[in-house]
């Protein structure tokens, strides 16, 4: 029997009910289109997994504070280390580099940064010179690595509910890339529009969004974005079910790992060909900032009672930090998480990593960064607590 909304606990947070509805509708499409039924127990576990990335009380507190922050027009928001680590699970890049000041050290860093041509910058942007740590290709590579890890653990996990939760974690990441306040997309083409033809144009960083406009966009479940996310969710459910069945039929860890690598490639190809489609010129651009409607320089941000409305302005990174500064940022976040006592691990692919979609769509073996590790399979088959949440241990494979 397919589960229905009444079989799962209703959510209270502003995005979680949209994710929940998408999962339920994906399951319905999956049965109708592919003949693969999702029972109510499995459906409930997927829903719990899709809710997990939004379950942090500290993030909720930050969001509330930022919604009422006075005089925030065009300013960067403070982002906790846990939220920085989680951003790629929400389809968003790392926060942008704080504005360079007049210190010798900062001026030296500025000299090594990679500036965009002025002709490529938007005309309606606020004059704030922030720099990105990542390109859009780096962010997509990170999301594909996340997806690979979720799928590897999910397909090999000995417990059906934990397997389903990991699929839910993956579907949250996919779903958030369809929220207009996380990612700007070009609409699907065709008549009627064909899901899978839509393209990513801009990933927004959470340090520069307007939370007053972010929240309503996250609630929207009545446009093509929600419809396409739901259709792709059904495709991923179908591939996941077949892959899990194939891996479960094997006994040894090496066998499970080999088949899992074969099966996850099918889902990764779907992500590259339909869900994370990006033009080459966009892949090379800095990731972060926010469009005029959703930036902290939008006219409604934040509380300006009895004052004239300001124009909506975009906040666009004017370039990239140096590679060395980006790597130092990743190290500093990882170190701070450890000092703060978090079990969360943080890593980010370097800019030298090639576009992982080329490996995924080709005939050669998957890039090592995407392959299921022996540790992941062993943790899954033993039901280790180390993979009981979305914080799966970072991979240590060389790039």
N, C-alpha and C positions, 0 to 999 in steps of 0.2 A: 504493500500500500504506500502510495506517496504521502509524505507528511504535508500538513497544511499549517497555516499560520497559528491556528489555535493549539497546535501540538508543542509549540516552543514558547519559552518565557518571553514576554514582550520586553523590549529594551527601553531604557529611559534616556540615554544620551542622544544627542541630536543627530549623529550620523548612523548610529547602530541600527535603528529601525529600517533605514534605507538599505543597508547591507543585508539585513535579515530578509526583507521582501525580495531583494534580488536573488538571494540563495533559493528561496522557496519557488520563485518563478523559473529559475534556471533548472531546478529539479523537475518541474512540470514539463518544460521544453525537452529536457533530456529523455523523459519517458515517451513523450509524443513523437519526437524526431528520431531518437536512436533506439527506442524500446528498452532503455535501461532505467529501471525503477529504483528510486532512492527511498528506503524505508524510513519511518518516522524517527527511529533511534539514530540512524546515520545522519539524517537531516538535522536533527537537534545538535549533534556533535559538530557538524560543519558550521552551523550558525554560531555556536560558542566560539569556534576558531575564528570566524570572521569578525566577531565582536572584540576579540582579545586585544588587538592593537589600539583600540580606543578606550581601554579599561583603566588607564592610569589617572588616579585622582590628582596627582601633581600637575599633569598636563591640563586637566580641566580647570584647576585653580589659575594657572598661567593664562589660559584663554580668557577667563572671566576678567582677570586683572587687565589684560590687554584690550578688552572690549571697552573698558571704561577709563583707559589711560588718557589723561588730559594732554593737550598740545603734542599729539603723537604724529602729526601730519609729516610724512616723509621720513619718519625715524625708523631705525631698526629695533626689533624687539629682542629682549634677552631670551635665550633658548637654553634650557637645561641640557646637560650632557646626555641624559637618557633620551630626551626628545631628538637630539642630534643623531644619536645612534638609530633611532626609529624612523627617521625621515624617509629613507629609501623604501621602507615598508609601507609608506603612505604615498609613494610615487613622487616624492619631493626631494630636491637636492639638499646638500649641506647649506647652512647659512652662509651668506656672503661675507667676504673679508671686511672688517671694519675700515672705515675711511683712513687713509694714510695721513699722518700729521707731520709736523715739522721736525721731528727728532731725526738725528743722523741715521739711526738704525731703520726707521720707517722710510726715510728717503732712499736708503740703499735698497730696501725691499721693493719700493716703487720702481726703481731703475730696472729691476729684474722682471717686473711684471710684463705681461703680453697685452698690449693695448689694441683694442679694436679700431678699425678705421672710422673716423667720425661720420663718414657717409653711410655707415651701416647702423648707426644709432637712430632710435626713434625720435621724431620731431616733438612728440608730446610727452617727453620724459622729464621728470624732475631733476634738477641739477645736483645729483648726489653721485659721487664717483666711487661706487662700490665695485669690488672685484670678486669673481667667482673662484672657488677652489677646483671646480669640476667642469668638464665639458658635458654636453648632453649625451655623448657617447659613453663617457665614464659612468654617468648615472644609469644609462640603460644597461651597461655591463653589470653594474651593481645589482640592479633589479633582476637580471637574468640569473646571477649567482644566487640571490635570495630564492628565486623560484626553483632553481635546481636543488638547493638544500631542502626546501619544504617538500618537494616531490620525492627526493631520495628517502628521507625519513618517513614520509607518509606511506610510500609503497612498501617499505620493509618493516614497518612497525608491527609488533606482535598483537597489539590491541586495536581493535577496529575503531573504537571511539577516538583514540589518539591519532590514528591515521586520518580520520575524517577531520579532526581539529586542524591538522597541518594543512589539509586542502583548504580549509576555511581561512587560515592565515594567508595563503597564497591569493585566494579570491578577494581578500580585503585589499591587498596591494593592487591587484588588477582593477578593482572597483574604484579605488581612489584616483586612479589615473583618468577616470571618466567623470570626476567631479570638476565642474568648471572653475572652482576656487583652488584646485590643486594644479590642474593642467589645462592649457589652452589647446584645443584640437580643431582641425579642419573637419567639417561635417562630412559624413559619408556621401559618396556620389551615386548617381543612378536614380531611376524613377520606377518604383519606390527606392529610397536610399538603401544601399547594400552595406550592411555591417561587415567590417573587415576592410573597407576602403577609406575609413577615417584615418587621419594622420595627426601625430603629436607635433605641435608647433612651439610650445613653451612650457617648461616645468617651473612652477612658482616655488620660491623658498619661503618657509614659514616665518622667517624673521622680518619679512617685508610685506606681508599680507594685511589687509583690513579684516579683522575678525567680525566686524559688523556685517560685512558682505560675504565673508567666507561661510558663515553658518547657514544662511538661507540657500546658498548654492549646494551645500552638502545635503540639504533636505530635499532637493529637487529629484523626484522620481517620475517625471512626466514628460521627458524629452528623449531625443535619439541617443543621448549619452547613456541613460539608464537602460534603454532597450538594447543597445549594443553590448554593454557590459553584461547584461543578463544572457544574451545569446552566446557570447564567448564563454560565460560561466558554464553553460550547459555543455558546450564542446569540451571544456576542461574536465568537467565531471565525468563525461563518458570516457575520455582517454585515461583518466585516473583510475576508474573502476576496472578497466581492462588491464591496466598496468599492475595494479595491486594484486589482482587475481594471478597474473603471470609470475610475479615475484613470490607470492605466498606458496605457490606450488613447489618451490625449490627448498632444499634443506641447508646447503652449505652457504656460508657467508660469501665466498668468491662467486658462486653461481648467482646468488641474489644480487650482488653488486653488478655483475656483468649484464644481467637482464634489466635491472633498474636503470642502468645507463642507456640501454637501448630504448626503454619505454619512456623515460623522461624526455628524450630527444623529440618525441612526437609532440609533447606539450610545448616544449621550447620553440619548436618550429611554428606552432600556432601563435605563440606570443610574438615571434619575429615577423611573421607574415601578415598578421591581422591586428594584434593588440598594441604592440609597441612600434608601429610603423613610423619612421622618421625620415625625412629627406636628408641626403648627405650633407648639404650645406648647414642644416639645423644641427646635425650631430656634432659638427665642429664648433658650434657656438657655446659660449659660457652658459652654465645652467644656474638659474636662480632669478631673483627679483620677482616682479609681478606686473601684470598688465594694468592699464589705467583704472579699469573698473574694480580690480581686486587688490590694488596696492595700498600701502599705508598712506599714500599720497592721493587717495581717492577723496572726493569732496565731502563724503559723509563721515570720514574717519577723523576723530571718534566723537567726542562730545563737545559741540561748539554752539551751545545754546545762545540764541539772540545774536549770532554773528552771520555774516554773509557766507554763503556756500562757496567753497573753493573749487576750482576746476579739477577734474579727474586727471591725474598724471601717472604715467608708468614709472616704475623704477627698474631700470635695465642695467645689468652689469656692463661696465665699460671695457672689461677685459678679464684676463685670467691672472691669478697670482703666478709666481714662479713655481716650477715643479717642486723645488726644495721647500718652499713655504707651504705648499699644499700637503706634502708628506709630513712636515712638522705639525700641521694642524691635525692630521689623522692620528699621529702619535700622541699629541697632547690630549685629545679627546679620550683615547684608550687609557692613557695613564690616569686621567682624572676620574674615569669610571671606576678604576681599581681603587684609587685613594678614597673615593666616596663609598666603597664597599658594595658596589653593584656587581651582580653576576653577569651583567651584560657585557658582551665582547663587541668591539668595533673595529672594522677594517674597511678599506676602500681600494678598488683596483687603481693601479697607477695609470697615468695618461699614456704610457707606452704600450699598454695592453691593446691589442687589435680589436676591432669590432667583433664581438662574440657571435653576432648573428651570421657572420660569414662562415664561421666554423659550424654553427648549428644547421645552416641551410646546405652546407656542402656534403661531400661523401666521406671525407676523412674523419678519423675519430674526433670526438668532442674535445675542445680545448680543455686542458687539464683543470682550469679554474671552474669548469662546469661539471666535471665528473664526480659521481658519488664517491666519497672516501670510504675506506674500510672502517674508520672510526664511526662515521655516521650510520653505516649499516649495522655495525655491532651494537651501537647505542640503541638503535631502533629495535633490533630483534630481542634485546634483553629488557626492553621497556625502561631504559634508564631515565632518571629524573632530569638528566642534563638535556633531554630533548622533549621535556613535558610542556614547555612553553614555546613561544615563537623565537626565543633567544637561543637558537642553535649555535654551538661553538663555531667560531670563525675557522675557515679553511686555512691551512698553512702551506698548501702546495705552491711551488714556485710558478711564477707567471711565464 
